[in-house]
């Protein structure tokens, strides 16, 4: 089923961490309160920039894929800060008038080891040039704020094997911007995410993941985080990257 309506709902409210200690936060717009992690080797700080696919809209903030990392092996050694805002995109303003760019501005800092951008179909209807320019600006700003961070850009998924041409254009713009920014692009449309199991993974509204769908996103996005984490940890801590 194609997404032609911006994804709207409740604000993101969760931050999660792995086995180095649980770090919780409550976010509303750009505000965040955190508890310090337990002692031990510093976890890799991951900032998730995204829309309602990452806030748990349709289930709960505690069941959003970034929050699920708290109790999943994929989150071991990661401190995941969920900056996602319902309705937002690179251009589209969200429920608190934020964009992916303002999410970066609010929560990415020099201690960030990985920035994950995920989405967004909410940019449907905006011009290709506007999306591409805004995406590159957000990625460049993330690199300025966190020079050692790894940038992972996940495009919008399609729930159909016959994707909306607008989604394909957004994906194309993000792929080009990611290449210019020196990041890693992940294409859920090309990889066929969700489309083969729509009934189990997407809820009654036809837009937002079920709990099973959030676990599915955790598995797929988490695989890229696991791969990037060792090099990100080395870079942030000033050690040689593992070979």
C-alpha positions as CSV (number, residue, x, y, z in Angstrom):
1,X,0.0,0.0,0.0
2,X,1.4,3.3,-1.0
3,X,2.0,6.2,1.5
4,X,0.4,9.4,0.2
5,X,-0.4,11.0,3.6
6,X,2.3,12.4,5.9
7,X,3.0,10.1,8.8
8,X,1.6,11.9,11.9
9,X,1.1,11.0,15.6
10,X,2.8,11.1,18.9
11,X,6.2,12.5,19.7
12,X,9.3,10.3,20.3
13,X,9.9,9.6,23.9
14,X,12.7,7.0,24.2
15,X,16.4,6.6,24.3
16,X,18.0,3.2,24.7
17,X,21.4,1.7,25.3
18,X,23.1,-1.7,25.2
19,X,25.0,-3.8,27.7
20,X,27.2,-1.0,28.8
21,X,24.2,0.4,30.7
22,X,20.7,1.6,30.0
23,X,20.3,5.3,29.1
24,X,16.8,6.6,29.2
25,X,15.4,9.9,28.0
26,X,12.2,11.7,27.5
27,X,12.1,13.9,24.4
28,X,9.5,16.5,23.4
29,X,10.6,18.5,20.4
30,X,14.3,19.1,21.0
31,X,14.3,18.7,24.8
32,X,16.0,15.6,26.4
33,X,16.8,14.5,29.9
34,X,19.1,11.5,30.3
35,X,20.5,9.3,33.0
36,X,24.3,8.5,32.9
37,X,25.2,5.0,31.7
38,X,26.9,2.5,34.0
39,X,30.6,2.5,34.3
40,X,32.7,0.7,31.8
41,X,34.0,1.3,28.3
42,X,32.1,4.2,26.8
43,X,29.3,3.1,24.4
44,X,29.0,4.3,20.9
45,X,26.5,7.2,20.7
46,X,24.0,6.6,17.9
47,X,21.6,9.4,16.9
48,X,18.5,8.2,15.0
49,X,17.1,11.0,12.8
50,X,13.7,10.0,11.4
51,X,9.9,10.1,11.3
52,X,7.0,8.1,12.8
53,X,8.5,4.9,11.5
54,X,11.0,5.3,14.3
55,X,8.9,6.8,17.1
56,X,6.7,3.8,17.7
57,X,3.6,5.5,16.4
58,X,0.9,2.8,16.0
59,X,2.4,0.8,18.9
60,X,4.2,2.7,21.6
61,X,7.5,4.6,22.1
62,X,8.8,1.7,24.1
63,X,8.3,-0.6,21.1
64,X,9.9,1.6,18.5
65,X,12.9,-0.1,16.9
66,X,15.5,2.3,18.5
67,X,14.0,1.5,22.0
68,X,14.0,-2.2,21.4
69,X,17.8,-2.1,21.1
70,X,17.9,-1.8,24.9
71,X,17.2,-5.5,25.4
72,X,18.5,-6.9,22.1
73,X,22.1,-8.1,21.4
74,X,22.3,-5.7,18.5
75,X,22.3,-2.9,20.9
76,X,25.3,-4.1,22.9
77,X,27.8,-1.3,23.2
78,X,25.4,1.3,21.7
79,X,23.7,4.3,23.3
80,X,20.9,5.1,21.0
81,X,19.4,8.6,21.1
82,X,16.0,8.7,19.3
83,X,15.6,12.1,17.8
84,X,12.7,11.1,15.4
85,X,9.6,13.3,15.1
86,X,6.3,12.3,13.7
87,X,5.5,13.9,10.3
88,X,9.0,15.2,9.7
89,X,11.2,14.7,6.7
90,X,14.2,16.4,5.2
91,X,11.9,19.2,4.0
92,X,8.5,18.4,5.6
93,X,8.0,19.9,9.1
94,X,6.9,17.5,11.7
95,X,4.4,17.7,14.6
96,X,6.7,20.1,16.4
97,X,7.8,21.9,13.2
98,X,11.1,20.0,13.2
99,X,12.9,18.5,10.2
100,X,15.7,16.0,9.9
101,X,18.0,19.0,9.8
102,X,16.7,20.4,13.1
103,X,16.9,16.9,14.7
104,X,20.6,16.8,13.7
105,X,21.1,20.3,15.2
106,X,19.4,19.4,18.4
107,X,21.0,16.1,19.3
108,X,24.1,15.3,17.2
109,X,27.4,16.4,19.0
110,X,31.1,15.6,19.0
111,X,30.5,12.5,21.1
112,X,28.3,11.0,18.4
113,X,29.7,7.9,16.7
114,X,27.0,7.1,14.2
115,X,24.1,9.1,12.7
116,X,21.3,7.1,11.2
117,X,18.9,8.9,8.9
118,X,15.7,6.9,8.2
119,X,13.0,8.1,5.7
120,X,11.0,10.0,4.7
121,X,7.9,9.6,2.6
122,X,6.7,12.8,4.3
123,X,8.7,14.6,1.7
124,X,6.4,13.4,-1.1
125,X,5.1,16.5,-2.9
126,X,8.2,18.6,-2.5
127,X,10.5,19.2,-5.4
128,X,13.4,16.8,-6.1
129,X,16.0,19.6,-5.9
130,X,14.6,20.8,-2.6
131,X,14.8,17.3,-1.1
132,X,18.3,16.7,-2.4
133,X,19.6,20.0,-1.1
134,X,18.0,19.6,2.3
135,X,19.3,16.1,2.6
136,X,22.8,17.1,1.8
137,X,22.6,20.0,4.2
138,X,21.5,17.8,7.0
139,X,24.3,15.2,6.3
140,X,26.9,17.9,6.0
141,X,25.8,19.5,9.3
142,X,26.0,16.1,11.0
143,X,29.5,15.8,9.8
144,X,30.4,19.3,11.1
145,X,28.9,18.6,14.5
146,X,30.4,15.0,14.8
147,X,33.5,14.9,12.5
148,X,34.3,11.3,13.4
149,X,30.7,10.0,13.0
150,X,29.7,7.3,10.5
151,X,26.7,8.4,8.5
152,X,24.1,5.8,7.5
153,X,21.2,6.9,5.4
154,X,18.2,4.6,5.1
155,X,15.8,5.7,2.4
156,X,12.0,5.4,2.6
157,X,10.5,1.9,2.3
158,X,7.8,0.9,-0.1
159,X,5.1,-1.5,1.0
160,X,4.5,-2.6,-2.5
161,X,6.5,-4.3,-5.3
162,X,5.2,-1.4,-7.5
163,X,6.7,1.6,-5.7
164,X,5.2,5.1,-5.9
165,X,7.4,7.0,-8.4
166,X,7.7,9.8,-5.8
167,X,9.3,7.4,-3.4
168,X,11.7,6.3,-6.0
169,X,12.7,9.9,-6.7
170,X,13.2,10.6,-3.0
171,X,15.4,7.5,-2.8
172,X,17.4,8.6,-5.8
173,X,18.0,12.1,-4.3
174,X,19.1,10.6,-1.0
175,X,21.4,8.2,-2.7
176,X,23.1,11.0,-4.5
177,X,23.3,13.2,-1.4
178,X,24.8,10.3,0.6
179,X,27.5,9.7,-2.0
180,X,28.4,13.4,-1.9
181,X,28.5,13.4,1.9
182,X,30.6,10.2,2.0
183,X,28.1,8.2,3.9
184,X,26.5,4.7,3.4
185,X,23.2,4.5,1.7
186,X,20.7,1.7,2.4
187,X,17.8,1.3,0.0
188,X,14.8,-0.5,1.5
189,X,12.9,-0.4,-1.8
190,X,15.7,-2.2,-3.7
191,X,16.0,-4.7,-0.8
192,X,12.3,-5.3,-0.7
193,X,11.8,-4.5,2.9
194,X,8.3,-5.2,4.3
195,X,6.5,-5.6,0.9
196,X,6.5,-9.4,1.1
197,X,5.0,-9.5,4.6
198,X,2.8,-6.4,4.7
199,X,-0.1,-8.1,6.6
200,X,2.1,-9.0,9.7
201,X,4.4,-6.1,9.7
202,X,2.1,-3.1,9.2
203,X,-0.8,-2.2,11.4
204,X,-4.4,-1.4,10.7
205,X,-3.8,2.1,9.5
206,X,-1.8,0.8,6.6
207,X,1.2,3.0,7.4
208,X,2.9,2.2,10.7
209,X,4.7,-0.9,11.8
210,X,3.2,-3.4,14.3
211,X,5.4,-4.7,17.1
212,X,6.6,-7.4,14.7
213,X,7.3,-4.7,12.2
214,X,9.4,-2.7,14.6
215,X,11.4,-5.9,15.4
216,X,11.8,-6.3,11.6
217,X,13.3,-2.8,11.3
218,X,15.5,-3.4,14.3
219,X,16.9,-6.5,12.6
220,X,17.5,-4.8,9.3
221,X,18.8,-1.5,10.4
222,X,20.6,-3.0,13.3
223,X,22.7,-5.1,11.0
224,X,24.2,-1.9,9.5
225,X,24.8,-0.5,13.0
226,X,26.6,-3.6,14.1
227,X,28.9,-3.4,11.1
228,X,29.6,0.3,11.6
229,X,30.0,0.2,15.4
230,X,33.7,-1.0,15.8
231,X,35.1,1.6,13.4
232,X,32.9,4.3,14.9
233,X,34.1,3.4,18.5
234,X,37.7,3.6,17.3
235,X,37.2,6.9,15.5
236,X,35.5,8.6,18.4
237,X,38.0,7.3,21.0
238,X,41.0,8.2,18.7
239,X,42.1,4.6,18.2
240,X,43.2,3.0,14.9
241,X,40.2,1.5,13.1
242,X,40.0,-2.3,13.3
243,X,41.2,-4.0,10.1
